[in-house]
Amino acid sequence: MSVRPEFVFETADYEGTPVVLSRTTWSAKAGNDEPGTHPEIHSYLEDVQAAIESPGLVFQSTRDERSRFFYRLRAGRGDFA
């Protein structure tokens, strides 16, 4: 599957639901040091996609019924191992 330029990746989650990650969202969440962002995950893009496709754990958000949290066990490196 080719990825359109405005997306970092397009894939399907473990249930087959289509998922796209836009460059704007990735940059806003992982590309800066602003409060509420996570620059520590910037080098984990492939791990983020792998967690969506094949998560170790999935939790339903208590704040947003449309959202779920995907975790991939043992995905960390360095300080996050």
LOPAMI-683549 format. One record per residue (C-alpha): residue in three letters; chain; x, y, z. Coordinates in nm, 4 decimals. Example, Ala and Ser with C-alpha at 12.3 -4.5 7.8 and 13.67 -1.06 7.14 Angstrom:
REM residues 2
@aa: ALA; ch: A; px: 1.2300; py: -0.4500; pz: 0.7800
@aa: SER; ch: A; px: 1.3670; py: -0.1060; pz: 0.7140
END
This chain:
REM residues 81
@aa: MET; ch: A; px: 0.0000; py: 0.0000; pz: 0.0000
@aa: SER; ch: A; px: 0.1457; py: 0.3393; pz: -0.0921
@aa: VAL; ch: A; px: 0.1215; py: 0.6137; pz: 0.1665
@aa: ARG; ch: A; px: -0.0149; py: 0.9525; pz: 0.0669
@aa: PRO; ch: A; px: 0.2230; py: 1.2408; pz: 0.1435
@aa: GLU; ch: A; px: 0.0002; py: 1.3873; pz: 0.4171
@aa: PHE; ch: A; px: 0.0133; py: 1.0599; pz: 0.6131
@aa: VAL; ch: A; px: 0.2974; py: 0.9007; pz: 0.8065
@aa: PHE; ch: A; px: 0.1291; py: 0.5616; pz: 0.7683
@aa: GLU; ch: A; px: -0.1965; py: 0.3939; pz: 0.6734
@aa: THR; ch: A; px: -0.2682; py: 0.0515; pz: 0.8208
@aa: ALA; ch: A; px: -0.5390; py: -0.1553; pz: 0.9882
@aa: ASP; ch: A; px: -0.5626; py: -0.2294; pz: 1.3572
@aa: TYR; ch: A; px: -0.5771; py: -0.5804; pz: 1.5004
@aa: GLU; ch: A; px: -0.9535; py: -0.5897; pz: 1.4324
@aa: GLY; ch: A; px: -0.9182; py: -0.4710; pz: 1.0734
@aa: THR; ch: A; px: -1.0287; py: -0.1123; pz: 1.1388
@aa: PRO; ch: A; px: -0.8490; py: 0.1313; pz: 0.9045
@aa: VAL; ch: A; px: -0.6066; py: 0.3631; pz: 1.0831
@aa: VAL; ch: A; px: -0.4159; py: 0.6596; pz: 0.9413
@aa: LEU; ch: A; px: -0.1579; py: 0.8737; pz: 1.1180
@aa: SER; ch: A; px: -0.1262; py: 1.2184; pz: 0.9656
@aa: ARG; ch: A; px: 0.2019; py: 1.4069; pz: 0.9569
@aa: THR; ch: A; px: 0.0282; py: 1.6929; pz: 1.1390
@aa: THR; ch: A; px: -0.0817; py: 1.4691; pz: 1.4283
@aa: TRP; ch: A; px: 0.2562; py: 1.2951; pz: 1.4563
@aa: SER; ch: A; px: 0.4384; py: 1.6278; pz: 1.4573
@aa: ALA; ch: A; px: 0.1991; py: 1.7748; pz: 1.7138
@aa: LYS; ch: A; px: 0.2283; py: 1.4774; pz: 1.9499
@aa: ALA; ch: A; px: 0.5884; py: 1.3601; pz: 1.9025
@aa: GLY; ch: A; px: 0.7727; py: 1.6368; pz: 1.7253
@aa: ASN; ch: A; px: 0.8133; py: 1.9099; pz: 1.9805
@aa: ASP; ch: A; px: 0.8622; py: 1.9870; pz: 2.3486
@aa: GLU; ch: A; px: 0.5311; py: 2.1615; pz: 2.4094
@aa: PRO; ch: A; px: 0.3314; py: 2.0711; pz: 2.7236
@aa: GLY; ch: A; px: 0.1053; py: 1.7717; pz: 2.6640
@aa: THR; ch: A; px: 0.3239; py: 1.6268; pz: 2.3900
@aa: HIS; ch: A; px: 0.5524; py: 1.3251; pz: 2.3916
@aa: PRO; ch: A; px: 0.8829; py: 1.4026; pz: 2.2160
@aa: GLU; ch: A; px: 1.0320; py: 1.0925; pz: 2.3816
@aa: ILE; ch: A; px: 0.8379; py: 0.8743; pz: 2.1326
@aa: HIS; ch: A; px: 0.9759; py: 1.0488; pz: 1.8237
@aa: SER; ch: A; px: 1.2078; py: 0.7569; pz: 1.7416
@aa: TYR; ch: A; px: 0.9322; py: 0.4990; pz: 1.8040
@aa: LEU; ch: A; px: 0.7223; py: 0.5469; pz: 1.4896
@aa: GLU; ch: A; px: 0.7640; py: 0.1850; pz: 1.3725
@aa: ASP; ch: A; px: 0.6775; py: 0.0648; pz: 1.7230
@aa: VAL; ch: A; px: 0.3620; py: 0.2790; pz: 1.7242
@aa: GLN; ch: A; px: 0.2477; py: 0.1201; pz: 1.3985
@aa: ALA; ch: A; px: 0.3327; py: -0.2291; pz: 1.5282
@aa: ALA; ch: A; px: 0.1322; py: -0.1629; pz: 1.8464
@aa: ILE; ch: A; px: -0.1705; py: -0.0691; pz: 1.6377
@aa: GLU; ch: A; px: -0.1397; py: -0.3742; pz: 1.4140
@aa: SER; ch: A; px: -0.0527; py: -0.6251; pz: 1.6860
@aa: PRO; ch: A; px: -0.0958; py: -0.4867; pz: 2.0388
@aa: GLY; ch: A; px: -0.0056; py: -0.6684; pz: 2.3560
@aa: LEU; ch: A; px: -0.2864; py: -0.4934; pz: 2.5440
@aa: VAL; ch: A; px: -0.5796; py: -0.2696; pz: 2.4498
@aa: PHE; ch: A; px: -0.7777; py: -0.0582; pz: 2.6956
@aa: GLN; ch: A; px: -1.0932; py: 0.1441; pz: 2.6408
@aa: SER; ch: A; px: -1.0506; py: 0.5129; pz: 2.7227
@aa: THR; ch: A; px: -1.2526; py: 0.6300; pz: 3.0211
@aa: ARG; ch: A; px: -1.2598; py: 0.9854; pz: 2.8811
@aa: ASP; ch: A; px: -1.3601; py: 0.9211; pz: 2.5196
@aa: GLU; ch: A; px: -1.5749; py: 0.6240; pz: 2.4196
@aa: ARG; ch: A; px: -1.4314; py: 0.6419; pz: 2.0640
@aa: SER; ch: A; px: -1.0736; py: 0.5973; pz: 2.1873
@aa: ARG; ch: A; px: -0.8696; py: 0.2962; pz: 2.2873
@aa: PHE; ch: A; px: -0.5132; py: 0.2721; pz: 2.4181
@aa: PHE; ch: A; px: -0.2851; py: 0.0252; pz: 2.2399
@aa: TYR; ch: A; px: 0.0230; py: -0.1104; pz: 2.4177
@aa: ARG; ch: A; px: 0.3047; py: -0.3196; pz: 2.2781
@aa: LEU; ch: A; px: 0.4917; py: -0.5003; pz: 2.5519
@aa: ARG; ch: A; px: 0.8713; py: -0.4854; pz: 2.5564
@aa: ALA; ch: A; px: 0.8866; py: -0.2205; pz: 2.2824
@aa: GLY; ch: A; px: 1.1127; py: 0.0150; pz: 2.4794
@aa: ARG; ch: A; px: 1.4794; py: 0.0876; pz: 2.4274
@aa: GLY; ch: A; px: 1.7410; py: 0.2741; pz: 2.6273
@aa: ASP; ch: A; px: 1.5837; py: 0.4670; pz: 2.9155
@aa: PHE; ch: A; px: 1.2424; py: 0.3209; pz: 2.8223
@aa: ALA; ch: A; px: 1.3453; py: -0.0469; pz: 2.8245
END
